[in-house]
């Protein structure tokens, strides 16, 4: 009996959690509330700072609007917003006496992350084609709606560099840290992988539905939901954010290339 009991204890499966992760110092409720507030409030605060900077510089209302809609103004806005997102997460983690290691940065990037990223991107691309076809056939969504990224009239090399940093470099780092890092880790403290993935993906997709003046941008919601499902799996599988960051960056790179290098800017 004692031997059987000993073997049973040794082979017991521990509570599932992201590979390589320790028990987080926050739970699902804190993760959801703080993540949504950080993302939404961060962008509002960034906008307020932009207007304050324009006021200090003595710009008129028209000059302020022109600056905010310019490539330089949008670049400054994105840098401020993403810095506020990551900075707030870091402050919260420090208050809980932990660090970014807890959300998926407990090691540096490795070559195998590239392999996971390439495979993940293929899965994302195939799944997106299938999901878009189903949504278009079943719900007749408009797949031709234009996603408004805030970077119009990008022509010079300097403008393209600022747009590249704002669309390809910063969002993958900040959004993976917040959603697949902080939010997903907090949810996995109590929830299964499936439920944590669904909640993270719904939250991530919902924040991209209003990126068009033509109404709800369903195609962007479908795109980001499918992307998030793949990114959550990579977070779970590798225990880190690096593969997800690479997939996110590759996806944005292709969009940037088509919009600003191949197709040109309108």
Secondary structure, DSSP 8 states (H G I E B T S, - for coil): -HHHHHHHHHT-------TT----SS-HHHHHHHHHHHHHHHHHHHHHHHHHHHHHTT--HHHHHHHHHSHHHHHHHHHHHHHHHHHHHHHHHHHTT--GGGGT-SS---HHHHHHHHHHHHHHHHHHHHHHHHHHHHH---TT-----S--S--SHHHHHHHHIIIIIHHHHHHIIIIIIIIHHHHTTTS-HHHHHHHHHHHHHHTTTT--TTS--HHHHHHHHHHHHHHHHHHHHHSSSHHHHHHHHHHHHHHHIIIIIIS---
